[in-house]
Amino acid sequence: MMKLSLTKIQVLNLSFAVLLTLTLLIHTLLSFSHLLDILSENLLLSLSCTWCIFISCFFYYKTRPYPTLLLDYSCFKPNFDRKCSYEVAEYFVRRSKRFTKISEEFMRGIYLKSGLGDETYVPPFIFEHDYEAKLTSALQEAEEGMFASIDSLLEKTKIDPKDITVLIVTCGSFTPVPSLTSLVVNKYNLNPSIKTYNLSGMGCSSGVMSIDLASKVLSSSTDIGYALTVVTESISLGWYFGDNRSMLVTNCIFRVGCAAAIVTNDPKTKRVAKFELTNSLRTHHGADDSAYRASFQEEDEMGEVGVSLTKDLIRVAGVNLRQHIKTLAPRVLPLSQLVMYAYSVLMSVLSKGESKPIVPDFMTAFEHACIHTGGKAVIEQVARVLRLDDDVTEPARMCLHRFGNTSSSLVFYELAYFEAKKRMNKGDKTWVLAFGTGFKVCSLVLKSLRDSSSDIEHDNPWKDCLHRYPLKAW
């Protein structure tokens, strides 16, 4: 055993520290004893103090914020006859006769490099003779996804629709009249007193934002409530039939998907809930023109409406992600990482920029990460900025391959992947990260309240294909 050797100065310092500690301890005990003597001699003062303590405890108990719990969620999985292989996509593009040969070849190249597999799902109009989607097709797509996921969720949780106090429906580019929340209220005969919120134009971040909004609404009241969030996207009316290359990309990567979740502040459900929301952050970078126009809906030269994904999108995602994590880091990172980062910033300042600050290892704060599945280039950019290994980005890459970019619901398909692989253990923290048009970056921190089930749930979208993932090559 190594012998501990102390210098005379160190021994003197240690002696002073011990002496100071003992002095403070004795002083505290004597002060507390003196206080007890005063209270015992003055009955009125004692009763007043006791009453104040009782009132304070009661007030804290009644006004304390309840934890926000994600009770459960369900992902929509379309029927097998909606699968879109490369051959199906190519056949639809050619038989529609709406694209030039140059545009066909461009989309072919994008599709083959996109990271999408042959089992993603597309809207029903793709398989019909009418090559252009109508309102009925968009409504059919929305209803199929929303109703199937809600039905599955209510079956799992045994929640009575009458107990739902908040309804949030998010859909980026489809806002019918009456609204989608009205469609759900009508279908499930929800209470007239229900609070409803429609989120639109938020892009792929709205799934994360809807959970954050549900948490904020529930925490603003001392009453127990249940918030149903429905996260969908109707891509039927978003299909682009022009020749603008920046708008043709959406045809290649966006696919059908929907999810529903129930968020509650009822502490009694903690024993059956899947996750607890421990932190959230939303940052909006729309003040910058390049960020604002990185993903933009507009008309092309021929009057065709589409969503333009500019070449600057990947750079914008990286820059704004860096700004986002600067705010997020102090909330979630362990002290060791914060100290290392602060030291690197100090050295960068002293060296006048010759050495750059390090990127903290965010995976020291989380066991899992659900990264925005916006596309192959987006996943790779996030991995570069955060210096993530392939093991961390695996769920995002596999989700993109199996389901494509399902927009705002994509993070729930990633959560389902973790559960299907039985990787979620009680106490694990998951970082949910998503980007949105505008430009927005949103984060949730979910703490798992139970281990993954030994059997894959019947509505898990990975149930029939899990044995094929992860892929060796992507």
N, C-alpha and C positions, 0 to 999 in steps of 0.2 A: 504494500500500500504506500502511495506517495505521501511523504511527510509534509504537513502544512507548515510553512515557515512565514512568519510575519516580522516586519521591521518594527523598530521602536515607535516610529510615527504611526504605523498602522494599528499597533496595540493601543496607543494613546487615543486614537480616533475611535476605536472600537469601545474603549472604556467610557469615553464621553457619550457615545450613542446609547450604551446600556444604561448609564446613569440618567440620561435625559428621558429615556423610555420609562424607567421606574418612577421617576418624579411625576411625569404626566399621569401615569396609572394611579399612583397614590392620590394625586390631586383630584382625579375624576371620582374615585371611590369616596373620598371625604366630602366632595361637593354633593354627590348623590345621597349620601347619608344625611347631610345637612338638610337637603330638600325634603327627605322623608320625615325628618323631625318637624319641619315647618308644617307639612301637610297633616301630620298626626295631631298637632296642637290646634289647628284651625279647621274645624269641620266644614264650615261654609266654603272655604277655599278648595278643600278636597272634593266636595260635591260638585262645585263649579268646573273644576278641571276634568273630573270624570264625565260630566255631562258634555263638555266640549269635545272630549275624545270620542264619546259615543256618537255625537252628531257628525263629526268628521268622518268616522268610519262608515256610518250609514250613508252619508252623502257620496262618499267615494264608491261604495258598493252599488248605489243606484245609478251613478253617472259614468262609471268606468266603461271604456269601450270594449265591446265584445270582440273576440277574434273573428276574422273573416275566413270562412271555411269553404273550400270547393268540395261540395258534397260528392258529386260525381259528374261525369261527362259521357257523351256518346258521339261517335263519328259516323257519318253517313257513308254507306258503301253501295253505289248503284248496282243494278243488275248486270250480269256478265255480258248481256247483249249491247251494253253501252261502252264496251272496251274499245279503245282506239289504238290500234297498232300503227306502225309506220305505213303499211299498205293501205289501211283504211283512210288515214289522213291524206295520203297522196292521191287516192282515188277520188275523195271528196273534192280536193282542190282542182283536179283536172276535169271532172265531170261538171263542175259548176260553171266552167268557162268564163270566170270572172277575173282571172289573173293572166298577166302576160307570161311568156316563157321565162323571162328574166326573173320575175317575181317568184315563179314556181321553183326555179333552181335556187334562189336565195333562201326561201323557206325550207327547202330540202336540206341545204347546208346547215342552217340554224338548228333544225330538228335533230339532225344526226350528231351535232355537237352539244346538244342541250342537256344530256344526262337523263332524259326521259326514257322509260322502257316502253314495252308494247302492251301494257295493261292499264294505262291511265284511262280516265272516263271523260266522255264529251257529251254535250247536250243532245236531246232527241232529234233536233232538226238536221243534224249531220247525217242521219240515216234515212231521212225522208226525201221526197222528190222536190220539195220546195227548197231551193238552195239558200234562201235568205230567211233568217229567223224573224218571226213576228212576235207581238206582245204575248200571244197565247203560249208560244214556246218558252219565253222567259218566265212566265208565271208557272208553267208546268215544271220547269227546272227548279224554281224556287220552292214550290210546294212539295215536290218529291223529297228534296233534301231536308227541308225544315220539318215536315210532318214525320218523316221516318226517324230522324234523330231525336225529336221531342218524344215520340211514342216510346222509343227504346229507353230514353232517359227516365221517363215517368214510370215505366215498368220496373226499372232497376231500383229506383229510389223509393217507390211506393208513395210518392208525394201526390196529394190531392191537388188538382189544378186550382181549386178554390183557395188553397193556402198560399198561392203565389202572389206576392205583393208588388213585385217589380218585374217588368218585362223589357229586355233590351234586345233589339234585333239590329244587326249590322250587315250592310251589303254595300259594297263600294260604289257600284255604277248603276244599280237598278233601284229606282224609287217610284213604284207604282202608286196610283191613287184608287182606293184608299191605301194607306201605308201597309208595310209588311207586318208591323205590330198589330194593326187592325185585323189583318188576315189571321194571325195566330189567336187573337182574342176571340174572334168569331168562331174559329174552328174548335177551340177548347172551352168556350163559354166561360171565360175568365171573369173575375169580379169587376163590377163597374168602378170600384175604387182603386183599381190597380194603376200604378205609375208606369207609363210606357215611354220608351226612348228609342228613336230611330237614328242610327249612325250611318251616314253616307259620305262618299268621297274621301274616306280615310285610308283607302288602299289596304295593303296587307297587314298593317299594324292594328286594324280595328278589332281583331280578335283579342289581342292583349288589352287593348283600351277598354273593351266591353267588360272584361273581368275587373279592371281597375275602377271603372265607373260603377259597377255593381257594388264593389267594396265601399266606395265613397258614399253612395246613396244609403246603404245599410248602416254605415257608421255614423251618418248624420242624424240618426234617430235612436232613441233608447229602446224602441220596440223590436221584438224579434220578427224577422222577416225572411222571405225566400225570394231570391232574384233568379229568374230564368233568362239566360243569355243565349241567343241563337246567332251563330256566326256563319254566314253564307256569302256566296257570290254568284250572280247570274251572268254567265259569260255569253249567253245566246246573243243578246243585243250588242255585246261588245266585240263581236266578230268583225274583222276589218276586211273589206273587199277591194281596197285600192292597191296602189303600187308604191306607196311611201315605205321605204325599208325600215325606218324606225318604228313604224306602226305595225308592220307585218310580224315583228318578233312576238307580239302578244298571242297571235294565232298559234304559235309553235310551242309555247311553254305553259299557258294557262289551261287548267282542266277543272272538271266538276268536283266540288267537295263542299261539305257542310258539317257543322258540329253544334251541339247544344250542351250547356252546362248549367248546373244549379249552384248558386253561391248563397250562403246563409251566414247569419251571425248568431245562430242558436247554439250555445255552448254544449247543449245536451247531445248534439249530433256529432261531437268530436270523435266519439268512439267508432263511428261508422263512416265518417268523411274520409276522403282520399288525401286532400292537401289542405294546408293552412297557408294563406297569403301573408308572408312576413314582411315584404317590402315591394315597392313599385316605384317606377320613375318614368315620366314622359317628358321628352324634350322636343321642342318644335324649332326647326331651323329655316322656316319659310321666309325669314327676313332677307336671306341671301338669294339673289335672283337665280343663280345656277342650281341651287337646291330646290327652289320653288318650281322650276321648269324641268327638272330631271325626269319626271314622269308626268305627262300632260295630255289631257283629252282635248282634241281640236279637230278641225276639218282640214283635209289635205287640199291640194290645188283643184281637185275635181269635185269637192264638196262632200267627200266620203268622211264620216266621223270615225276616229280611231284614237287609241291611246299611244302616244309617242314615248318610247323609251330611248332617251338620248344616249350617245356614247359617253357622256359625262356622268351617267348614273352610278357607275362603279366607283369612280373617284369621289363623288358626293357621299356615297354610302360610307366609304372609308373615313373621310374627313369628319363627318358628323358623328360617326360611331366613336371616334377618338374624343370628341367633345362630350358625348354622352357618358362615356366611362369615367371621365374626370369627375363628374358629379356623382356617379354611382359608386366609385371606388371607396370613398370614406365610409359609406353606409354598409358595405358588405365585406371588404377585405380584412383579413387578420392584421394585427398590429405589425407583425414582422414584415409583411409586404408593403405596408404604408411607410415604414421606416426606410426600407430599401429604396422605395420610389422617391421619398423626400431627399435622401442622400444623393441619388442620381441627379435630381433636379438641381441641388446645390452645386454639385461638381460641374454640371453643364453651365451654370451661371459663372462659376469661377474660371472655367476654361474658355469662356466667351463663345460657347457653342461648338467647340471642337468635339466634345463628348455629348451624346444625346441622352436624355432621360430614358430609363428602361421602361418596358411595358410590364406592368405587374402581372403576375400569374393568377388570373381570375379563378382558375380551377382549384386553387387552394381554399376558396370560399364555397365551392359547389362540388357536388358529386356528379351532376349531370348538367347538360346544356341543350336546350332546344333552340337551334339557330334558325334564323329566317331562311326558308327554303325558296328564295326568290328566283333562283337559277344557279347554274353551275358556277358562273363567274362571281355571283354574290357570295356563295358559300366559301369560295376560295379567297375572296377579299377579306371576309370576316376572319378566316383562319390566319391570314397574313397579319392583319392588324393586331389580333389578340394572341398570335403565335400558338395556335391550337393544334394538337396532334390529330391524326386521322381517326383515332378512337373517339375523340370528342365530336368530330363532325360526321361520324358514321350515321347516326339517326337522320340527320338532315339530308345527307346524300342518298340514303336508301329511300327516304320518303319522297324525294324528288323523282327517283327512278320509278317507284311503284305508283305514285298518285299524281306526279307533276306539281306545278305550282297551283295549289288550291286556294291561293290568296289568303284571306284572313283566318281561315280555319286550319291552316297548315300546321301550326304548333300543336294542335290537339292530336293530329295524326302522329306527330313525333312522340308525344307523351304516351300514346297507345303503343308505340314501338318499344319504349322502355318497359312498359308493363307486360307486353307479350314476351319479351326476352327475360322477364323475371329479374330485372336489374334494379328495380325500385325497392329500397329497404326503408323501414321505419326510421325517421330522423334525417334521411337524405334531403339535401337541398338542390333544387333544380332552377337553373337560370333560363328564363324564357325571354328570347330576344326577337323583336320584329321591327321591320322598317315599313314606312308608309308614305304615300304621296304627300307632298306639301312643303318640306320633307320632314318626316317625324321618325324618331327612334324611341321605342318603348321597351321597358323591361319589367318582368315580374320575377319575384323570388318565391318559389313554392316549396314548402316543407312537407315531406311525405309523412303521413300519420299512420301508415301501415305498410306491411310488406306486400309485394306483388303477389297476387293470387297464384296458387299452385296450378290452377287450370285457367286457360285463356278464356276470358269472358265471351259469351256468345255473340256479342255485337262488336267485338274488337275487329277492326278492318284488316288486321294482319293475320287473322286466324288461319286462313286457307293457304297462305303463301309464306309464312314465317320461315319455313325450312329452307327457303332459297336465299335468305338474307342473313348476314351481309354478303354482298357480291364481292368476289375477288378482284374484279376489274370494274371500273366505273367510268 
